[in-house]
Amino acid sequence: MGYNAGFNNNTLYNIAIGTESLSNNNSGNSNIAIGYDSMKENDSGTDNIAIGNFSLNQNTQGSYNTSFGYYSLNNNTVGNYNTAI
């Protein structure tokens, strides 16, 4: 829901709410992205939760991350099992 939210999403069990959220997801399953550009660059990361504008924005392969708040875990790319509030 939102402009280009989940645009390239070809996978299962994802939720994308907000402009460009999860817009580049290729093979990542079971992600929740809420907020402008949240998880925008995710390619194959799975089981992530990103709530807040730009949260987990640069994540490409990282999995099992939880990110709450504006720019939280924004620079995480491949890290796993992180939590940021």
C-alpha atoms as one frame of an Amber mdcrd trajectory, in Angstrom:
protein
   0.000   0.000   0.000   1.614   3.238  -1.156   3.399   4.342  -4.299   5.680
   1.500  -5.510   5.297  -0.392  -2.232   6.380  -3.970  -2.936   6.895  -3.044
  -6.595   9.374  -5.821  -7.541   8.147  -8.242  -4.907   8.022 -11.810  -6.248
   7.846 -13.609  -2.919   5.469 -14.680  -0.163   4.263 -13.389   3.185   5.479
  -9.779   2.945   3.699  -6.626   4.073   4.706  -3.276   2.562   3.004  -0.049
   3.622   4.486   3.299   2.582   6.030   4.824  -0.514   8.820   2.632  -1.955
   8.743   0.212   1.003  10.108  -3.211  -0.004  10.159  -1.956  -3.585  13.278
  -3.911  -4.635  12.541  -7.165  -2.831  13.542 -10.091  -5.027  13.571 -13.234
  -2.923  13.074 -12.194   0.713  10.068 -13.738   2.472   8.173 -12.921   5.654
   9.147  -9.244   5.945   7.145  -6.338   7.335   8.040  -2.836   6.120   5.993
   0.146   7.275   7.103   3.685   6.439   8.550   5.721   3.598  11.505   3.855
   1.990  11.518   1.187   4.712  13.474  -1.867   3.515  13.640  -0.297   0.046
  16.826  -2.099  -1.046  16.004  -5.499   0.473  16.864  -8.218  -2.028  16.942
 -11.517  -0.162  16.666 -10.689   3.540  13.975 -12.648   5.356  11.993 -12.375
   8.587  12.697  -8.658   9.134  10.493  -6.014  10.725  11.090  -2.370   9.787
   8.779   0.309  11.133   9.615   3.952  10.478  10.763   6.050   7.551  14.061
   4.774   6.088  14.261   1.921   8.616  16.421  -0.940   7.286  16.556   1.057
   4.048  19.926  -0.294   2.835  19.342  -3.878   3.954  20.032  -6.257   1.084
  20.611  -9.685   2.638  20.282  -9.251   6.398  17.697 -11.430   8.136  15.929
 -11.590  11.496  16.338  -7.855  12.196  13.896  -5.654  14.092  14.032  -1.925
  13.461  11.729   0.703  15.002  12.124   4.407  14.304  13.269   6.969  11.782
  16.511   5.786  10.065  16.918   2.877  12.491  19.369   0.277  11.140  19.453
   2.323   7.936  23.043   1.312   7.062  22.642  -2.377   7.859  23.238  -4.356
   4.657  23.964  -7.973   5.586  23.827  -8.061   9.405  21.537 -10.581  11.082
  19.691 -10.725  14.411  19.912  -6.974  15.186  17.428  -4.846  17.110  17.305
  -1.035  17.014  14.793   1.259  18.681
